[in-house]
């Protein structure tokens, strides 16, 4: 039988946590403001038509019904624990020295924290105190591909929350560790780059690539406008064949309706 080796005697890796990605630019605030008029459903459908297929983050479910958030993504990446990187220190020491604490210092007003946790149901990525700090920094919501802890108390904090679930465990209690921030992350198979625009509502979460924001706005705002007209006509009993999507005849009616709306004092 081979002798068991004490892992504490192994020289620690040269990797020093936390790891931080390069500086990134957030979208112009005017773009974010205009994006509030775009629903997740419309944004997802429009990007799909443009060939961007993987934008809907399916696992994190809306935990704050009625809440909609739009903002730039800041990212936190959890990775599997490895003993030579994350061992021999207390939970608080480890988390203080990791990306878990550091990422919150980088949050600016209007940001959305996106956490890659591999769908893990045992790791409590954030709890009440860090969520409180996030709110104090001006953060508006979190999208977590995993779980949070202290949910009864987090509910009292005025932020939007989309998670896969809840757990009593703290961030490094299970098999993951907070590893890097301001880096690309994958949430349920969707790539999110720091600075991408997150739209989240009761339908779920959609990621809009920052460089596509204006194109999406140009197309989706018009789409949202004619849907208002279609909704009115369908509620009046109009034919779905004519009003959704608009037929040539329906489009002419829409143009006349839009002109009339613009003419109102």
C-alpha positions in Angstrom: 0.0 0.0 0.0 1.4 3.4 -1.0 2.0 6.0 1.7 -0.4 8.9 1.8 1.2 12.2 0.9 0.3 15.3 3.0 -0.9 17.8 0.4 0.0 20.7 2.7 3.7 19.9 2.1 3.3 20.5 -1.6 4.7 23.8 -2.8 1.9 26.1 -3.8 1.3 27.1 -7.4 2.7 30.3 -8.7 -0.8 31.4 -9.6 -1.9 34.3 -7.5 -5.6 35.1 -7.1 -7.6 37.0 -8.0 -7.2 37.0 -11.7 -8.6 40.1 -13.4 -9.2 40.5 -17.1 -8.3 43.6 -19.2 -10.0 46.9 -18.8 -13.2 47.2 -20.8 -15.6 49.9 -21.9 -19.2 50.1 -20.9 -21.9 51.1 -23.5 -22.9 54.7 -23.7 -25.6 55.4 -21.2 -27.9 56.7 -23.9 -27.8 53.3 -25.5 -28.7 51.6 -22.2 -31.7 54.0 -21.8 -33.0 53.2 -25.2 -32.6 49.5 -24.7 -35.2 49.6 -21.8 -37.9 49.8 -24.6 -36.7 46.4 -26.0 -38.1 43.2 -24.5 -36.0 40.0 -24.1 -38.4 38.3 -26.6 -37.9 40.9 -29.3 -34.1 41.2 -28.7 -33.7 37.4 -28.9 -35.8 37.0 -32.0 -34.1 39.9 -33.8 -30.6 38.6 -33.1 -31.6 35.1 -34.2 -32.7 36.6 -37.5 -29.2 38.3 -37.8 -27.4 35.0 -37.2 -26.6 35.4 -33.5 -28.1 32.2 -32.2 -26.9 31.7 -28.6 -28.2 34.7 -26.6 -30.9 33.4 -24.2 -29.5 32.2 -20.9 -32.0 29.5 -20.0 -31.1 28.2 -16.5 -31.3 31.4 -14.4 -34.9 32.0 -13.6 -36.5 35.3 -12.6 -36.6 35.5 -8.8 -37.9 39.1 -8.6 -41.2 39.0 -10.5 -42.1 42.1 -12.4 -38.5 43.4 -12.4 -36.8 44.4 -15.7 -33.1 45.4 -15.8 -30.9 46.6 -18.7 -27.2 47.2 -18.1 -23.6 46.4 -18.9 -22.2 43.0 -17.8 -19.5 42.7 -15.2 -18.4 39.1 -14.9 -17.3 36.7 -12.2 -16.0 33.2 -13.0 -16.0 30.3 -10.7 -13.7 27.3 -11.5 -13.2 23.9 -9.9 -11.2 24.0 -6.7 -7.7 22.7 -6.8 -5.8 22.0 -3.5 -2.5 23.7 -4.4 -4.4 26.9 -5.2 -7.1 27.1 -2.6 -6.2 25.2 0.5 -4.8 25.7 4.0 -6.7 29.0 4.6 -10.0 29.8 6.2 -13.2 30.4 4.3 -13.1 34.2 5.0 -9.4 34.5 4.1 -9.9 32.6 0.9 -12.9 34.6 -0.3 -11.3 37.9 0.7 -8.3 37.0 -1.4 -10.3 35.8 -4.4 -12.3 37.4 -7.2 -15.4 37.1 -5.1 -14.6 40.2 -3.1 -12.6 42.0 -5.8 -15.3 42.0 -8.4 -17.7 44.1 -6.2 -15.1 46.9 -6.0 -15.2 47.2 -9.8 -19.0 47.6 -9.9 -20.4 51.0 -11.1 -24.0 52.3 -11.1 -26.2 50.4 -13.5 -24.0 47.3 -13.8 -25.3 43.7 -14.0 -23.2 41.0 -12.3 -23.0 37.8 -14.4 -21.7 34.8 -12.5 -20.5 31.6 -14.2 -21.1 28.7 -11.8 -21.5 25.8 -14.1 -25.1 25.2 -13.0 -23.8 24.0 -9.6 -26.5 23.5 -7.0 -24.1 23.4 -4.0 -22.1 26.6 -4.3 -23.7 29.8 -2.8 -22.0 32.3 -5.1 -23.1 35.3 -3.1 -25.0 36.0 0.0 -26.8 38.8 1.8 -23.7 40.9 2.7 -22.1 41.0 -0.7 -25.5 41.6 -2.3 -26.0 44.6 0.1 -22.6 45.9 -1.0 -23.4 45.4 -4.6 -26.6 47.4 -4.2 -24.6 50.1 -2.4 -22.2 50.3 -5.3 -25.1 51.0 -7.6 -25.5 47.5 -9.1 -29.0 46.7 -10.4 -29.1 43.0 -10.7 -27.4 39.6 -10.9 -27.6 36.7 -13.3 -26.2 33.5 -11.7 -25.7 30.2 -13.5 -25.9 28.5 -10.1 -27.2 29.4 -6.6 -27.1 32.1 -4.0 -27.4 31.8 -0.2 -29.3 33.9 2.3 -32.2 34.2 -0.2 -34.8 35.3 2.5 -32.7 38.3 3.2 -31.5 39.0 -0.3 -35.2 39.4 -1.3 -35.3 42.5 1.0 -32.6 44.2 -1.1 -33.8 46.2 -4.1 -32.0 44.4 -6.9 -33.1 42.1 -9.7 -32.1 38.5 -9.3 -32.0 35.6 -11.8 -30.6 32.3 -10.4 -30.8 28.6 -11.0 -31.6 28.0 -7.4 -30.7 28.5 -3.7 -28.4 26.8 -1.2 -27.3 27.2 2.4 -23.6 26.8 1.4 -21.1 29.5 1.1 -19.0 30.3 -2.0 -16.1 27.9 -1.4 -17.9 25.2 0.6 -18.4 22.8 -2.3 -16.3 22.0 -5.4 -15.9 25.5 -6.9 -13.9 28.6 -6.1 -14.2 32.2 -7.2 -11.3 32.4 -9.6 -11.4 35.4 -12.0 -13.4 38.6 -12.8 -13.7 40.9 -15.8 -13.1 37.9 -18.0 -15.3 36.2 -20.6 -17.8 33.8 -19.0 -20.2 31.2 -20.2 -23.6 31.1 -18.5 -25.6 28.0 -19.5 -23.6 27.8 -22.8 -23.9 31.5 -23.6 -20.8 33.6 -24.0 -20.8 36.9 -22.2 -18.0 39.4 -22.6 -17.5 42.2 -20.0 -19.5 45.2 -21.3 -22.1 43.3 -23.2 -25.6 44.4 -22.6 -27.8 42.3 -20.4 -31.6 42.5 -20.7 -33.5 40.5 -18.1 -37.2 40.4 -17.4 -39.9 37.8 -16.5 -39.2 35.9 -19.7 -35.6 35.4 -18.8 -32.2 36.8 -19.6 -30.7 37.8 -23.0 -27.2 38.9 -23.8 -26.8 41.6 -26.5 -23.2 41.9 -27.9 -22.2 45.5 -27.2 -21.1 46.1 -30.8 -24.6 45.1 -32.1 -26.5 47.3 -29.7 -27.3 50.1 -32.1 -28.3 47.7 -34.9 -30.6 45.9 -32.6 -32.1 49.2 -31.5 -32.7 50.4 -35.0 -34.6 47.2 -35.9 -36.3 46.3 -32.7 -37.8 49.7 -31.8 -39.7 49.7 -35.0 -40.8 46.1 -34.4 -42.1 47.0 -30.9 -44.0 49.9 -32.4 -45.9 47.9 -35.0 -46.6 45.2 -32.5 -48.5 47.8 -30.4 -50.7 48.4 -33.5 -51.1 44.7 -34.1 -52.1 44.1 -30.5 -54.8 46.7 -30.7 -56.2 45.2 -33.9 -56.1 41.6 -32.6 -57.9 42.7 -29.4 -60.6 44.2 -31.6 -61.0 40.8 -33.3 -58.9 41.6 -36.4 -57.5 38.8 -38.5 -54.2 37.4 -37.3 -53.4 36.7 -40.9 -53.6 40.4 -41.6 -52.2 41.8 -38.4 -49.5 39.4 -37.1 -47.2 39.8 -38.8 -48.5 42.7 -40.8 -49.6 41.9 -44.3 -49.2 44.4 -47.0 -52.7 45.7 -46.3 -52.1 45.7 -42.6 -48.8 47.6 -43.0 -50.6 50.3 -44.9 -53.1 50.6 -42.0 -50.2 50.7 -39.6 -48.5 53.6 -41.4 -51.8 55.5 -41.4 -52.3 54.8 -37.7 -48.7 55.9 -36.9 -49.2 59.1 -38.8 -52.4 59.8 -36.9 -50.6 59.1 -33.6 -47.9 61.6 -34.5 -50.5 64.2 -35.4 -52.1 64.1 -32.0 -51.4 67.1 -29.8 
